[in-house]
């Protein structure tokens, strides 16, 4: 295993403290006075936070509300047109993974020559866009630390990443006061997404000593604080969850992910199940499938969470009240789901070489009656 990845991508600046969001205008001013702030429902309902941002002296900030749900190509294209018309110098995402991915895609493709769909289909970005700033309100996706934005093409039903080094945040603001605004179901799902990312990047065939260190400590923080944060979403647990999610995001940016994320995208897009919810119920199955290939790292995962990792994940799902969303349902588009899972870059990094039979087994287990 390599000690370092061939390329390491880190946000340009990370500010981590209570009230860090208040520094967004001063940090953004370094890139110019004209910007777009994309925000989610949590910030929109907070009232005062949004108003204070909008009134920052010397700044011309356009506030854009994300309607909710996972981001689509059409939404990204609309935001891009809005930002170009505003002649934005930068774009910030203040919200969960969907908000940040939406803002990130528009910032990264601001100077793109082709339609967004071309880059969603794999075209290389010709030149960098404008700076992206991130302030997560959920401890989960790690989007503030990664060089990719996940969007869904509602015409084709494909959920894929646009990936480029220039998409990495120039400034990441980790503010535990924002995480405290998060609804409990979102805390549960996004927290399980973060745990899945830490586990998958740690066991990835592309893992390095650096990504392992980040993911191991990130997993320890996430596993040790998710339940208390879910019960009382404030205080030290909020900061620990944001830190753990950020570390897992850095790890996956270096090492990629695995089968859970490979299958989560096609399932989430077709069945309308939140990404973190799919990750939660798929993770124990992937660990069972991958255990022989993981080797000694399986015990290391157990050490990080204090018990057998599969038992821990299954128990955590029960205690957080996460239900099985696929039980007993017919598997729509089974062949396409299998094909897209096998073609995924996440699946390619899985510790075990994934065959068609493996994906079929996971689908059968996820959708079987009574599970």
C-alpha positions, -999 to 999 in steps of 0.1 A, spaced: 0 0 0 13 35 -9 20 59 19 5 88 0 -18 91 -30 -4 103 -63 -26 134 -60 -39 148 -28 -66 175 -29 -75 195 1 -97 226 6 -76 258 4 -87 269 39 -107 253 67 -123 273 95 -138 252 123 -156 269 152 -189 279 165 -202 309 144 -178 302 116 -205 309 90 -203 346 100 -168 346 84 -182 337 49 -185 373 36 -149 382 47 -135 350 33 -154 353 0 -143 390 -4 -108 377 -13 -124 363 -46 -146 393 -54 -176 412 -41 -202 394 -63 -214 360 -52 -243 336 -51 -252 318 -18 -271 286 -23 -289 275 9 -311 247 21 -343 246 42 -325 245 75 -308 279 69 -339 293 53 -359 286 85 -332 301 107 -342 336 97 -314 356 113 -284 338 99 -296 343 63 -304 380 69 -270 387 84 -253 371 55 -273 390 29 -265 424 46 -227 420 46 -213 454 37 -196 459 4 -209 425 -10 -234 419 -37 -247 385 -27 -276 368 -45 -294 343 -22 -307 312 -39 -329 286 -21 -326 249 -30 -361 234 -32 -350 202 -15 -343 167 -27 -312 154 -44 -298 178 -70 -305 174 -107 -288 185 -139 -317 208 -147 -313 225 -113 -276 229 -118 -281 244 -152 -307 269 -138 -283 279 -110 -254 282 -135 -275 306 -157 -284 326 -126 -248 329 -115 -236 339 -150 -263 366 -152 -252 379 -118 -216 379 -131 -206 360 -99 -170 359 -87 -178 329 -64 -205 306 -53 -211 293 -18 -231 263 -7 -246 265 28 -265 233 35 -264 195 32 -247 175 5 -274 183 -21 -269 220 -16 -231 218 -17 -231 196 -48 -255 219 -66 -234 250 -57 -201 232 -64 -212 220 -99 -223 256 -109 -190 271 -96 -168 244 -112 -186 246 -146 -190 284 -146 -166 288 -176 -175 255 -193 -180 255 -230 -204 226 -233 -238 219 -216 -235 203 -181 -249 170 -195 -216 165 -214 -195 166 -183 -221 144 -165 -215 119 -193 -177 120 -187 -163 149 -208 -132 165 -193 -135 201 -180 -116 225 -203 -107 251 -177 -115 259 -140 -146 277 -130 -149 302 -101 -142 296 -64 -165 274 -44 -170 279 -7 -188 253 15 -205 254 49 -221 220 57 -253 219 78 -252 181 79 -224 159 92 -225 133 64 -216 138 28 -182 153 32 -189 174 0 -169 202 16 -138 181 12 -142 164 -22 -135 172 -58 -168 158 -71 -205 168 -74 -232 142 -76 -262 151 -99 -291 131 -113 -301 133 -150 -339 131 -146 -342 123 -183 -320 92 -182 -324 84 -145 -286 83 -142 -270 96 -109 -233 103 -114 -205 125 -103 -189 154 -122 -153 152 -110 -124 177 -114 -97 190 -91 -110 226 -95 -143 216 -78 -125 214 -44 -137 241 -20 -114 271 -17 -128 277 18 -147 252 41 -165 265 71 -172 238 98 -198 255 121 -214 232 147 -241 258 152 -253 250 116 -253 212 122 -276 218 152 -303 230 128 -305 196 111 -337 175 115 -332 141 132 -340 119 102 -314 138 82 -289 135 111 -294 97 111 -292 93 73 -263 117 67 -244 102 97 -247 67 83 -235 81 49 -204 95 67 -198 62 85 -201 43 52 -177 67 35 -151 62 63 -155 24 61 -154 22 23 -125 45 18 -105 27 46 -111 -7 29 -108 5 -7 -82 -11 -29 -69 25 -36 -63 32 1 -31 47 13 -15 52 47 -27 88 47 -63 80 37 -63 52 63 -53 75 91 -80 100 82 -107 74 78 -98 55 110 -100 86 131 -130 99 112 -148 66 119 -139 67 156 -154 102 159 -185 94 139 -192 61 157 -187 77 191 -209 107 186 -237 100 161 -262 86 187 -257 115 212 -258 140 183 -291 124 171 -305 126 206 -294 162 213 -281 179 182 -258 205 197 -227 209 218 -195 189 214 -211 160 195 -220 184 167 -184 195 163 -171 160 165 -195 148 138 -185 176 115 -149 168 120 -154 131 114 -174 137 83 -148 161 70 -120 135 76 -140 108 59 -145 132 29 -108 138 27 -102 100 28 -127 92 1 -113 120 -21 -79 101 -20 -91 64 -19 -126 64 -36 -153 42 -21 -168 8 -28 -198 -13 -36 -222 5 -12 -219 37 -31 -218 19 -64 -253 5 -58 -266 34 -38 -267 58 -68 -289 37 -91 -311 26 -62 -316 61 -48 -323 76 -82 -350 50 -91 -367 46 -58 -365 81 -44 -347 69 -12 -323 94 4 -287 85 -3 -277 80 33 -307 58 39 -296 35 11 -260 35 24 -272 26 59 -291 -6 49 -265 -17 22 -234 -13 44 -238 -45 65 -244 -66 34 -213 -51 17 -192 -58 48 -204 -94 49 -195 -98 12 -161 -80 15 -149 -95 48 -126 -121 33 -110 -95 11 -106 -69 39 -84 -91 60 -68 -75 91 -86 -42 84 -118 -58 95 -105 -60 131 -92 -25 128 -127 -13 120 -140 -32 150 -114 -14 172 -125 20 159 -161 13 169 -155 -8 200 -170 -41 188 -176 -62 156 -182 -37 128 -212 -55 113 -228 -59 147 -222 -22 154 -237 -10 121 -268 -32 125 -273 -21 161 -268 15 152 -294 13 124 -319 -1 149 -312 24 176 -315 53 151 -348 40 139 -338 36 103 -362 14 85 -356 -9 55 -370 10 25 -369 -18 -1 -384 -47 18 -408 -67 -3 -409 -43 -32 -405 -54 -68 -370 -46 -82 -377 -21 -111 -350 -19 -138 -330 -48 -122 -308 -52 -153 -300 -15 -155 -292 -13 -117 -268 -42 -120 -252 -27 -151 -247 7 -136 -234 -7 -103 -208 -27 -121 -198 3 -142 -194 26 -112 -160 40 -103 -169 34 -66 -175 -3 -73 -141 -5 -91 -124 5 -58 -142 -22 -38 -117 -45 -20 -133 -75 -35 -136 -77 -73 -174 -73 -78 -191 -98 -101 -227 -97 -114 -236 -124 -89 -225 -102 -60 -248 -73 -71 -277 -98 -77 -271 -112 -42 -272 -77 -26 -304 -68 -45 -321 -100 -34 -311 -94 2 -323 -58 1 -356 -65 -15 -365 -98 0 -398 -99 20 -395 -98 58 -359 -85 59 
